[in-house]
Amino acid sequence: DVMCDIAFGSVLDEAETEKEKLVVKNEIAQIEDAPEEKGYELFIKTIWGDHPLAEKIAATEEAVDAINRKNLEIFYRRFFTASRLVVAAAGNFAVLYRELEKRLPAPIAAEVVGEAPIRVPPSFLNGTSVVPDAFTQAQVFYARSFPRPREIKDYYQHLLLSTAFGESMSS
């Protein structure tokens, strides 16, 4: 009951939305103060360019400032629908199913939701970026495009290569 109310019954209180925007803007500022995070964002932008996957995960302060109750509600009503819901559960499924049928809103018409966007994988770009900063550590990111592993032996070779080249700040 609580989860259905959270997912489908939010009132999107404007005062609470403004408080949450401040929280997100603080998180964005924390990323700017974290050398590994800041370096990784630049790295992704360098190898994927203008592809949507290269966008900052936490967005920008300007994007957060642009959010208002009206556009938030449009997004919420369009994408938080019963037809897009995935439920993972363990236990008595019959009881769960009956309860969900009572609490979920009717699925929205397909023409209102619209077509799913066509997804295009990013192109891998070669490049180098050097950004001087006040951090006392150097962040070095290296990427190489390899074919996807097709057999288990290929997977383990990729895993060994990735481990040998770091996988973490401590390498």
C-alpha positions in Angstrom: 0.0 0.0 0.0 2.8 2.4 1.0 4.9 1.6 -2.1 2.0 2.0 -4.5 1.2 5.4 -2.8 4.8 6.5 -3.2 5.0 5.4 -6.8 1.6 6.6 -8.1 0.1 9.0 -5.5 2.8 11.6 -5.0 1.4 15.1 -4.5 4.8 16.6 -5.6 4.7 19.2 -2.9 6.5 22.3 -4.2 8.2 23.1 -0.9 9.5 19.5 -0.7 10.7 19.7 -4.3 12.7 22.9 -3.6 14.3 21.2 -0.6 15.2 18.2 -2.7 16.7 20.4 -5.4 19.1 21.8 -2.7 20.1 18.3 -1.8 20.9 17.4 -5.4 22.8 20.7 -5.9 24.9 19.8 -2.8 25.6 16.4 -4.3 26.7 18.0 -7.5 29.1 20.2 -5.5 30.5 17.1 -3.7 31.3 15.6 -7.0 33.2 18.7 -8.0 35.3 18.3 -4.8 36.1 14.6 -5.5 39.0 14.1 -7.8 38.0 10.6 -8.9 34.4 11.6 -9.7 35.5 14.7 -11.5 38.1 12.9 -13.5 35.7 10.1 -14.4 33.1 12.6 -15.7 35.7 14.2 -17.9 36.9 10.7 -19.1 33.4 9.7 -20.1 32.9 12.9 -22.0 36.2 12.4 -23.8 35.4 8.9 -25.0 31.7 9.3 -25.7 31.5 12.9 -26.8 28.0 14.3 -27.1 26.2 10.9 -26.7 23.5 11.0 -23.9 25.5 8.3 -22.0 28.2 11.0 -21.5 25.9 13.3 -19.6 26.6 13.9 -15.9 24.8 11.4 -13.7 23.9 14.1 -11.2 23.0 16.7 -13.9 24.1 20.3 -13.7 23.0 23.0 -11.3 21.4 24.8 -14.2 19.3 21.7 -15.1 18.3 21.3 -11.4 17.3 25.0 -11.2 15.1 24.5 -14.3 12.9 21.9 -12.6 9.6 23.2 -11.5 6.4 21.5 -10.3 4.7 21.6 -13.6 7.5 19.9 -15.7 8.1 17.4 -12.8 4.4 16.4 -12.8 4.4 16.0 -16.6 7.4 13.7 -16.3 6.0 11.8 -13.3 2.5 11.3 -14.9 4.1 10.2 -18.2 6.7 7.7 -16.9 5.4 6.5 -13.5 2.6 4.3 -14.8 1.4 0.8 -14.0 2.3 -0.3 -17.6 6.0 0.5 -16.8 6.0 -1.1 -13.4 8.2 -4.1 -12.6 7.5 -6.0 -9.3 10.1 -8.4 -7.8 8.8 -10.4 -4.9 9.2 -13.6 -2.9 6.4 -15.4 -1.2 2.7 -15.7 -1.8 2.3 -14.4 -5.3 -1.4 -14.9 -5.5 -2.0 -12.6 -2.5 0.5 -10.0 -3.9 -1.2 -10.0 -7.3 -4.7 -9.5 -5.9 -3.4 -6.6 -3.7 -1.6 -5.0 -6.6 -4.7 -5.2 -8.8 -6.6 -3.3 -6.1 -4.0 -0.6 -5.7 -2.5 0.1 -9.1 -4.0 2.7 -11.4 -5.3 1.6 -14.7 -2.6 1.4 -17.4 -2.3 4.6 -19.4 -3.1 4.6 -23.1 -0.1 3.8 -25.3 -0.6 6.9 -27.4 -0.2 9.1 -24.4 3.0 7.5 -23.3 4.4 7.6 -26.8 7.1 5.6 -28.5 10.2 4.5 -26.7 13.2 6.5 -28.0 15.6 4.7 -30.4 18.7 3.9 -28.6 22.0 4.3 -30.4 25.2 3.0 -28.8 28.0 5.5 -28.3 30.9 5.7 -30.7 34.2 5.3 -29.0 36.3 8.4 -29.5 40.1 8.6 -29.0 41.4 11.6 -27.1 43.4 13.0 -24.3 42.3 15.5 -21.7 44.6 17.2 -19.2 42.9 19.4 -16.7 45.1 21.2 -14.1 43.4 21.4 -10.7 44.2 22.0 -7.0 44.0 18.3 -6.2 47.1 16.6 -4.8 46.4 13.4 -6.7 46.6 12.7 -10.4 43.7 10.9 -11.9 44.6 8.8 -15.0 41.9 7.1 -16.9 42.7 4.9 -19.9 40.1 3.2 -22.2 40.5 0.8 -25.0 37.7 -0.6 -27.1 37.7 -4.4 -27.3 35.2 -6.8 -28.9 32.7 -8.2 -26.4 33.6 -11.5 -24.9 31.9 -14.3 -26.8 33.1 -17.3 -24.8 33.9 -17.7 -21.1 37.6 -17.8 -21.7 37.4 -14.3 -23.4 35.5 -13.0 -20.4 38.3 -14.1 -18.0 41.0 -12.6 -20.2 39.1 -9.3 -20.2 38.7 -9.5 -16.4 42.4 -10.2 -15.9 43.4 -7.3 -18.2 41.0 -4.9 -16.4 42.4 -6.0 -13.0 46.0 -5.6 -14.2 45.3 -2.1 -15.2 43.7 -1.0 -12.0 40.0 -1.0 -11.5 40.5 1.3 -8.6 42.2 4.4 -7.3 44.7 2.2 -5.4 46.4 0.7 -8.4 
